[in-house]
Amino acid sequence: PMGLRSGGDAARGGHGMSGARKPAGTRHTGLDRLGRLTRRTRRRLFVVGTTALIGGTLPLWVPQLLAKLPAFRVARVEVVGTRYVAPDEIARLAAVDPDASVWDDTGLWEHAVEAHPLVSDAHVRRTGLRTLEIRVTEDRPVALAATPELVPVNADGRVLPLDPTEVALDLPVLGGTWSVDHERLTEAEPRRLVALLAELEAYDAAFIAQVSEITCRLDGSVEILMLPAARTARILLPSDAPLRGLQRVELALGDAGATSISVADARFSGQVVLRMEGES
C-alpha cells in the first residue's frame, strides 16, 4: 500500500520532470540557480545590450551621415556679438566652404575666428536647416593709455588694434605716460589700474561710464576723476580694497541727498569723508 501511494504522488507531481523526486536533503546550488536565471534572461540581456550599443554610437555616426546630404549644405552664416570687428570680417575668417554642411565639425571655423586679435572666444552652432551662427566674444578695451599716443588696452594691459580716431571709444584715461613692450603695458601700476577698472565695471557699469580719468597716487590709493554729470567730481579709494571703498562712497553719496560733493574720500577704515562744493 505504501508503494502505491508513492507511485500516485509521483504521477501527480511529474509534469515534464522525471518521476523520481530529489532526496529530501538535496539543496539547489547557487550554480544551478544562476544557470536557470541565465537561460531565462539571456535573450533579454542580448536585446538590452544591443540597444545600448546602438544608442551609444548614435551621436558618432548620425552627424557624419547627415553631413553628406545636400539638404544640410550651409546657405547662410550669421555673426552675432561683435562691436568692434565687422561681421563680414568674421565670416571671411571662418571661410565656410560653399559645400560645407551644418553638421560638419565646427572646431576649424571657431579656431580660425579666434585667430583675430580682438576675438577672445568664438562658438559656432546650427540655428536652422541650412544656417550657421557664429557667436563672438570680443576682447574689449577698458581704458585708454598714453604711450605717449593714446592706445586702447584690455583688462590684462594688452594694447588692442583699435584706432581711437576711427572707432568711438568712450573710455576712462589712465593718468600718466606708460611704456609698451610686445603690445603690453610694462609697468605694474597701469596694469593694476586696468584690472581695477574691469572689476569696477563688472560691479557697476553705469559708474564706469561716468569716469574720466583714473590714477595711482604715491601712497598707493586710487584717485578717480569723474565727468561733470556725476554726483561728485573726485573719488579717493584705498589701495587694499578699492571696490569696498567705492561701495561705501555710493552709500555716503546716497545719504548726502542733493548736496553738491566735490570729493568723496574712502581711504579711511570704515568711513567716507565728503567735502562739499566750495570747501577748501
Residue, then its C-alpha position, 0 to 999 in steps of 0.5 A: p500500500m505504501g508503494l502505491r501511494s508513492g507511485g500516485d504522488a509521483a504521477r501527480g507531481g511529474h509534469g515534464m520532470s522525471g518521476a523520481r523526486k530529489p532526496a529530501g536533503t538535496r539543496h539547489t546550488g547557487l550554480d544551478r540557480l544562476g544557470r536557470l536565471t541565465r537561460r531565462t534572461r539571456r535573450r533579454l540581456f542580448v536585446v538590452g545590450t544591443t540597444a545600448l550599443i546602438g544608442g551609444t554610437l548614435p551621436l558618432w555616426v548620425p552627424q557624419l551621415l547627415a553631413k553628406l546630404p545636400a539638404f544640410r549644405v550651409a546657405r547662410v552664416e550669421v555673426v552675432g556679438t561683435r562691436y568692434v570687428a565687422p561681421d563680414e570680417i568674421a565670416r571671411l575668417a571662418a571661410v565656410d566652404p560653399d559645400a560645407s554642411v551644418w553638421d560638419d565639425t565646427g572646431l576649424w571655423e571657431h579656431a580660425v575666428e579666434a585667430h583675430p586679435l580682438v576675438s577672445d572666444a568664438h562658438v559656432r552652432r546650427t540655428g536652422l536647416r541650412t544656417l550657421e551662427i557664429r557667436v563672438t566674444e570680443d576682447r574689449p578695451v577698458a581704458l585708454a593709455a598714453t604711450p605717449e599716443l593714446v592706445p586702447v588696452n584690455a583688462d590684462g594691459r594688452v594694447l588692442p588694434l583699435d584706432p581711437t580716431e576711427v572707432a568711438l571709444d568712450l573710455p576712462v584715461l589712465g593718468g600718466t605716460w606708460s611704456v609698451d613692450h610686445e603690445r603690453l603695458t610694462e609697468a605694474e601700476p597701469r596694469r593694476l589700474v586696468a584690472l581695477l577698472a574691469e572689476l569696477e565695471a563688472y560691479d557697476a557699469a553705469f559708474i564706469a561710464q561716468v569716469s574720466e580719468i583714473t590714477c595711482r597716487l604715491d601712497g598707493s590709493v586710487e584717485i578717480l576723476m569723474l565727468p561733470a554729470a556725476r554726483t561728485a567730481r573726485i573719488l579717493l579709494p584705498s589701495d587694499a580694497p578699492l571696490r569696498g571703498l567705492q561701495r561705501v562712497e555710493l552709500a555716503l553719496g546716497d545719504a548726502g541727498a542733493t548736496s553738491i560733493s566735490v570729493a568723496d574720500a574712502r581711504f579711511s577704515g570704515q568711513v567716507v569723508l565728503r567735502m562739499e562744493g566750495e570747501s577748501 
